[in-house]
Amino acid sequence: MMKDKLWTRSFLAVAGGNFLLFFAFYLLLPVLPMYLIEQFGSNKATVGVILSSYTITALFVRPFAGYMVDTFPRKPLQLICYGIFTLFFGGYLLAGTLLLFAVIRAMHGLAFGMVTVSNSTVAIDVMPSSRRGEGIGYYGVSSNLAMAMGPTVSLYILDAFRNYDSIFLLSLFSCILGFILITTIKMPLKQRSVEMQPEKEHVSLDRFLLVKGVSGAISLCLLSFSYGVLSTYLAIYGKEEVGIDSGTGLYFMLMAFGLIFSRLTTGKYLNKGLIVNMITVGIVFLVIGYSVFIFLKSLVGYYFSAAVLGMGYGLICPSFQNLFINLATHSQRGTANSTFFTAWDLGLGLGVLIGGSIADMSDYTAAYTFALVLVVLGFFFFRHIAGPYFEKNKLR
């Protein structure tokens, strides 16, 4: 029996557009704190507030993004969102004051929240349903590759030329290429017919948040909390408590390779309906990874945990996205995607906020230990509540 074709021109275009979008995003991520300090003389507290505004505004707009993706024609909405997201990279070049930069960064977060939901929903539309598990995994690899490459490239440019404008321009150029690429996407005929004759539905909570996915969202929040702590305080933890001065770049590269490896091998199992199994295995990887990271404070333990945690998150993220999609009707794909991103962002943001507070009161080991406790709690919550609920209520 022949498999439905996954690697169509449209799927390659949406995955390529996603890579270029996240490549632009990750180009800026490691250099913005230095830029704000050097260009505007900002203190660390101000830098934290400005940079966190991106996540806050993205989190705020996610539920509305899901509603809009399910209500309006998806391809035109994707182009509008991607185009607006692209333009904001040019705004960084024009921001002459700290206040203007802060406003642009916050607004850019709104655009990011919209474009990630619309882009991922279009990706699901253009992949065959029989290979959705694989497709979501491969689609996620595009952002993982960007995570591995973006910081490396931007830090190299900064070291070689000490020029922030060139990094902003490269980000802008990357997104322009991505925008050109997604214009070539051809939506399935069945999708276009739905868009031309949208169903008239009453506006309700389930149009902004997938109500059937609440227990899954709680599980994901408990798990993404740890990633918020890890991604924000890794460099300080490595220097102060492990004795590694400059290993952050290599750590995230190893983590990205772990993510890519597990995503490439998980899809076929998701296609067989083994979503609960994959999430369970992924959580076990997280427990092992964080235990090594916290209690084996050595060079080997530090880098070993990167690969293990990467594989854990690589199992969890596409599996949870499939979980939300399989709980939703076809007309709620955008809502399902926005619920996935909202839950992830909420946990991540709480990890940054609460993890920092715990570190201030005690140390970073305490912050990571608290995150590990939440991962274990997430395991029991998923196995006894969210997982059984999904098996009982899934639509496909």
C-alpha positions as CSV (number, residue, x, y, z in Angstrom):
1,M,0.0,0.0,0.0
2,M,1.4,3.4,-1.1
3,K,1.8,6.1,1.6
4,D,0.2,9.5,1.0
5,K,2.8,12.0,-0.2
6,L,4.2,14.2,2.6
7,W,7.1,16.0,0.9
8,T,5.0,18.1,-1.5
9,R,6.1,21.5,-2.7
10,S,3.7,23.2,-0.4
11,F,4.9,21.3,2.7
12,L,8.5,22.1,1.8
13,A,7.6,25.7,1.4
14,V,5.8,26.0,4.7
15,A,8.6,24.2,6.5
16,G,11.2,26.3,4.8
17,G,9.3,29.5,5.7
18,N,9.2,28.3,9.3
19,F,13.0,27.7,9.3
20,L,13.7,31.2,8.0
21,L,11.3,32.7,10.4
22,F,12.9,31.0,13.4
23,F,16.4,31.6,12.0
24,A,15.7,35.3,12.1
25,F,14.3,35.0,15.6
26,Y,17.3,33.1,17.0
27,L,19.7,35.4,15.3
28,L,18.6,38.2,17.7
29,L,18.0,36.1,20.8
30,P,21.6,36.0,22.2
31,V,22.7,39.5,21.1
32,L,19.7,41.7,22.2
33,P,20.8,41.9,25.9
34,M,24.2,43.1,24.9
35,Y,22.7,45.5,22.3
36,L,20.5,47.1,24.9
37,I,23.3,47.5,27.4
38,E,25.8,48.9,24.9
39,Q,23.5,51.0,22.7
40,F,21.2,52.4,25.3
41,G,23.1,51.9,28.6
42,S,20.2,49.8,30.0
43,N,20.6,48.0,33.3
44,K,19.9,44.3,33.7
45,A,16.4,44.8,35.2
46,T,15.3,47.0,32.3
47,V,16.7,44.5,29.8
48,G,14.7,41.7,31.4
49,V,11.5,43.7,31.3
50,I,11.9,44.7,27.6
51,L,12.9,41.2,26.5
52,S,10.1,39.5,28.5
53,S,7.5,41.7,26.9
54,Y,8.0,39.7,23.7
55,T,6.8,36.5,25.4
56,I,4.0,38.2,27.3
57,T,2.5,39.8,24.2
58,A,2.8,36.6,22.2
59,L,1.1,34.7,25.1
60,F,-1.7,37.3,25.2
61,V,-2.5,37.0,21.4
62,R,-2.3,33.2,21.1
63,P,-6.0,32.5,21.9
64,F,-7.2,35.2,19.5
65,A,-4.8,33.9,16.8
66,G,-6.4,30.5,17.0
67,Y,-9.9,32.0,16.6
68,M,-8.8,34.1,13.6
69,V,-7.1,31.2,11.9
70,D,-10.3,29.1,12.3
71,T,-12.5,32.0,11.2
72,F,-10.7,33.7,8.3
73,P,-9.1,32.2,5.1
74,R,-5.9,30.7,6.4
75,K,-3.5,31.4,3.5
76,P,-4.2,35.2,3.2
77,L,-4.0,35.4,7.0
78,Q,-0.7,33.6,7.1
79,L,0.7,36.0,4.5
80,I,-0.5,39.1,6.4
81,C,0.9,37.8,9.7
82,Y,4.2,36.7,8.2
83,G,4.6,40.0,6.4
84,I,3.9,42.1,9.5
85,F,6.4,39.9,11.5
86,T,9.0,40.6,8.8
87,L,8.6,44.3,8.9
88,F,9.3,44.6,12.6
89,F,12.9,43.5,12.0
90,G,13.3,46.7,10.0
91,G,11.9,48.5,13.0
92,Y,14.9,47.6,15.1
93,L,17.1,49.5,12.7
94,L,15.0,52.6,13.1
95,A,14.6,52.5,16.9
96,G,16.6,55.5,18.1
97,T,15.4,55.5,21.7
98,L,15.0,52.8,24.4
99,L,11.2,53.5,24.6
100,L,10.7,53.0,20.9
101,F,12.8,49.8,21.0
102,A,10.7,48.5,23.8
103,V,7.4,49.3,22.0
104,I,8.7,47.6,18.8
105,R,9.8,44.5,20.8
106,A,6.4,44.2,22.5
107,M,4.6,44.6,19.2
108,H,6.9,42.1,17.5
109,G,5.8,39.6,20.2
110,L,2.2,40.1,19.1
111,A,3.2,39.4,15.5
112,F,5.2,36.3,16.6
113,G,2.2,34.9,18.4
114,M,0.0,35.3,15.3
115,V,2.5,34.0,12.7
116,T,3.5,30.8,14.6
117,V,-0.1,29.8,15.0
118,S,-1.1,30.6,11.4
119,N,2.0,29.0,9.9
120,S,1.7,25.7,11.9
121,T,-2.0,25.4,11.0
122,V,-1.3,25.8,7.3
123,A,1.4,23.2,7.7
124,I,-1.1,20.8,9.1
125,D,-3.6,21.6,6.3
126,V,-1.1,20.7,3.6
127,M,0.2,17.4,5.1
128,P,-1.9,14.2,4.6
129,S,-3.8,13.2,7.8
130,S,-2.4,9.7,7.6
131,R,1.2,11.1,8.0
132,R,0.4,13.9,10.4
133,G,2.6,12.5,13.2
134,E,5.6,12.5,10.9
135,G,4.7,15.8,9.3
136,I,4.5,17.7,12.6
137,G,7.8,16.1,13.7
138,Y,9.6,17.2,10.5
139,Y,8.0,20.6,10.6
140,G,9.3,21.0,14.1
141,V,12.8,20.1,12.9
142,S,12.9,23.2,10.9
143,S,12.7,25.4,14.0
144,N,15.2,23.1,15.8
145,L,17.7,23.6,13.0
146,A,17.2,27.3,13.3
147,M,17.8,27.1,17.1
148,A,21.2,25.4,16.4
149,M,22.3,27.7,13.6
150,G,20.9,31.2,14.5
151,P,22.8,31.9,17.7
152,T,26.0,30.5,16.2
153,V,25.8,32.8,13.2
154,S,24.9,36.0,15.1
155,L,27.6,35.5,17.7
156,Y,30.1,34.9,15.0
157,I,29.1,38.1,13.2
158,L,29.2,40.1,16.5
159,D,32.7,38.7,17.3
160,A,34.0,39.4,13.8
161,F,32.5,42.8,13.0
162,R,31.0,44.1,16.3
163,N,28.1,45.3,14.2
164,Y,24.5,44.9,15.4
165,D,22.9,46.4,12.3
166,S,24.3,43.7,10.1
167,I,22.5,41.1,12.3
168,F,19.2,43.0,12.1
169,L,19.6,43.2,8.3
170,L,20.3,39.5,8.1
171,S,17.2,38.8,10.2
172,L,15.1,41.0,7.9
173,F,16.5,39.4,4.8
174,S,15.9,35.9,6.2
175,C,12.2,36.7,6.8
176,I,11.8,38.3,3.3
177,L,13.0,35.0,1.8
178,G,10.6,33.1,4.0
179,F,7.7,35.3,2.9
180,I,8.5,34.8,-0.7
181,L,8.7,31.0,-0.1
182,I,5.3,30.8,1.6
183,T,3.6,32.6,-1.3
184,T,4.1,29.4,-3.3
185,I,2.0,27.3,-1.0
186,K,-1.1,25.8,-2.6
187,M,-3.9,25.0,-0.1
188,P,-5.8,21.7,-0.6
189,L,-9.0,22.1,-2.5
190,K,-11.1,20.9,0.4
191,Q,-9.5,23.6,2.6
192,R,-10.3,26.3,0.0
193,S,-13.9,25.3,-0.2
194,V,-14.3,25.5,3.6
195,E,-12.7,28.9,3.5
196,M,-15.0,30.2,0.8
197,Q,-18.1,29.1,2.8
198,P,-17.2,29.4,6.4
199,E,-19.5,28.0,9.0
200,K,-21.4,30.5,11.0
201,E,-20.8,29.7,14.7
202,H,-21.5,31.5,17.9
203,V,-18.4,33.0,19.5
204,S,-17.7,30.9,22.6
205,L,-14.8,30.0,24.9
206,D,-14.0,27.0,22.8
207,R,-13.2,29.2,19.8
208,F,-10.3,30.8,21.8
209,L,-9.2,27.8,24.0
210,L,-9.7,24.1,23.3
211,V,-11.8,23.2,26.3
212,K,-11.3,19.5,25.8
213,G,-7.5,20.2,25.9
214,V,-7.4,21.8,29.3
215,S,-6.0,18.8,31.2
216,G,-3.4,18.4,28.4
217,A,-2.5,22.1,28.7
218,I,-2.0,21.8,32.4
219,S,0.4,18.9,31.8
220,L,2.3,20.8,29.2
221,C,2.6,23.9,31.5
222,L,4.1,21.7,34.2
223,L,6.7,20.4,31.7
224,S,7.6,23.7,29.9
225,F,8.2,25.4,33.3
226,S,11.5,23.6,33.4
227,Y,12.5,24.8,29.9
228,G,11.9,28.4,31.0
229,V,14.3,28.0,33.8
230,L,16.8,26.1,31.7
231,S,16.9,28.5,28.7
232,T,17.1,31.6,30.8
233,Y,19.6,30.8,33.6
234,L,21.7,28.1,31.9
235,A,24.8,30.3,31.4
236,I,24.8,31.6,35.0
237,Y,24.2,28.1,36.4
238,G,27.0,26.7,34.3
239,K,29.5,29.4,35.4
240,E,28.5,29.7,39.1
241,E,27.6,26.1,40.1
242,V,29.3,23.8,37.5
243,G,32.4,25.9,36.8
244,I,31.9,26.2,33.0
245,D,32.6,29.7,31.7
246,S,31.5,29.5,28.0
247,G,29.6,26.3,27.2
248,T,26.1,27.7,26.6
249,G,26.4,27.6,22.8
250,L,27.6,24.0,22.7
251,Y,24.9,23.0,25.2
252,F,22.1,24.4,23.0
253,M,23.6,22.8,19.9
254,L,23.7,19.4,21.6
255,M,20.2,19.9,22.8
256,A,19.1,20.9,19.3
257,F,20.6,17.7,17.9
258,G,18.7,15.7,20.5
259,L,15.5,17.4,19.6
260,I,16.0,16.7,15.9
261,F,16.9,13.1,16.4
262,S,13.9,12.3,18.5
263,R,11.5,14.3,16.2
264,L,12.7,12.3,13.2
265,T,12.1,9.0,15.0
266,T,8.9,9.8,16.8
267,G,6.6,10.5,13.8
268,K,5.9,6.9,12.8
269,Y,4.8,6.0,16.3
270,L,2.5,9.0,16.4
271,N,1.0,7.9,13.1
272,K,0.2,4.6,14.9
273,G,-1.7,6.5,17.6
274,L,1.0,6.0,20.4
275,I,0.7,9.6,21.6
276,V,0.3,8.8,25.3
277,N,3.3,6.4,25.1
278,M,5.6,9.0,23.4
279,I,4.7,11.7,26.0
280,T,5.3,9.3,28.8
281,V,8.8,8.3,27.4
282,G,9.6,12.0,26.8
283,I,8.8,12.9,30.5
284,V,11.0,10.0,31.6
285,F,13.9,11.5,29.5
286,L,13.3,14.9,31.2
287,V,13.4,13.3,34.7
288,I,16.7,11.6,33.8
289,G,18.2,14.7,32.1
290,Y,17.4,17.1,34.9
291,S,18.5,14.7,37.6
292,V,21.9,14.4,35.8
293,F,22.0,18.2,35.2
294,I,21.4,19.0,38.9
295,F,23.1,16.2,40.8
296,L,26.1,15.4,38.6
297,K,27.9,18.7,38.4
298,S,30.6,17.9,36.0
299,L,31.5,18.6,32.4
300,V,30.3,15.2,31.3
301,G,27.0,15.4,33.2
302,Y,26.4,19.0,31.9
303,Y,26.7,18.1,28.2
304,F,25.1,14.6,28.6
305,S,22.0,16.3,30.0
306,A,21.8,18.5,27.0
307,A,21.3,15.6,24.6
308,V,18.9,13.7,26.9
309,L,16.8,16.8,27.6
310,G,16.7,17.6,23.8
311,M,15.4,14.1,23.1
312,G,12.8,14.5,25.9
313,Y,11.4,17.8,24.6
314,G,11.6,16.4,21.0
315,L,9.3,13.6,22.1
316,I,7.0,15.8,24.1
317,C,6.4,18.8,21.8
318,P,5.1,17.0,18.6
319,S,3.2,14.5,20.7
320,F,1.3,17.2,22.6
321,Q,0.6,19.0,19.4
322,N,-0.9,15.8,18.0
323,L,-2.9,15.4,21.2
324,F,-4.5,18.8,20.9
325,I,-5.2,18.3,17.1
326,N,-6.8,14.9,17.7
327,L,-9.1,16.3,20.4
328,A,-10.3,19.1,18.0
329,T,-12.7,19.1,15.1
330,H,-11.2,20.1,11.7
331,S,-12.7,23.6,12.1
332,Q,-10.8,24.0,15.4
333,R,-7.2,23.3,14.1
334,G,-6.2,26.9,14.8
335,T,-7.7,26.8,18.3
336,A,-5.9,23.5,19.0
337,N,-2.6,24.9,17.8
338,S,-3.0,28.1,19.8
339,T,-3.9,26.1,22.9
340,F,-0.6,24.1,22.5
341,F,1.5,27.3,22.1
342,T,-0.3,29.1,24.9
343,A,0.3,26.3,27.3
344,W,3.9,26.1,26.4
345,D,4.5,29.8,26.6
346,L,2.6,30.1,29.9
347,G,4.8,27.4,31.6
348,L,7.9,28.9,30.1
349,G,7.1,32.4,31.3
350,L,6.3,31.1,34.8
351,G,9.6,29.3,34.8
352,V,11.5,32.5,34.0
353,L,9.7,34.5,36.7
354,I,9.5,31.9,39.5
355,G,12.8,30.3,38.7
356,G,14.5,33.7,39.1
357,S,12.8,34.4,42.3
358,I,13.8,31.0,43.8
359,A,17.4,31.6,42.7
360,D,17.4,35.0,44.4
361,M,16.2,33.5,47.6
362,S,18.5,30.4,47.5
363,D,20.5,29.4,44.4
364,Y,20.1,28.1,40.9
365,T,20.3,24.5,42.0
366,A,17.2,25.1,44.1
367,A,15.4,26.6,41.0
368,Y,16.2,23.6,38.9
369,T,15.3,21.2,41.6
370,F,11.9,22.9,41.9
371,A,11.5,22.5,38.1
372,L,12.4,18.8,38.4
373,V,9.7,18.4,41.0
374,L,7.1,19.9,38.6
375,V,8.3,17.6,35.9
376,V,7.6,14.6,38.2
377,L,4.2,16.1,39.1
378,G,3.5,16.6,35.4
379,F,4.3,12.9,34.9
380,F,1.7,11.7,37.5
381,F,-0.9,14.3,36.3
382,F,-0.6,13.2,32.7
383,R,-0.6,9.4,33.4
384,H,-3.6,9.6,35.7
385,I,-5.7,12.5,34.4
386,A,-4.7,14.0,31.0
387,G,-3.7,10.8,29.3
388,P,-6.8,8.8,30.2
389,Y,-9.0,11.8,29.3
390,F,-7.4,12.0,25.9
391,E,-7.8,8.3,25.2
392,K,-11.5,8.6,26.1
393,N,-12.3,11.7,24.2
394,K,-10.0,11.7,21.1
395,L,-11.7,12.1,17.7
396,R,-9.1,10.3,15.6
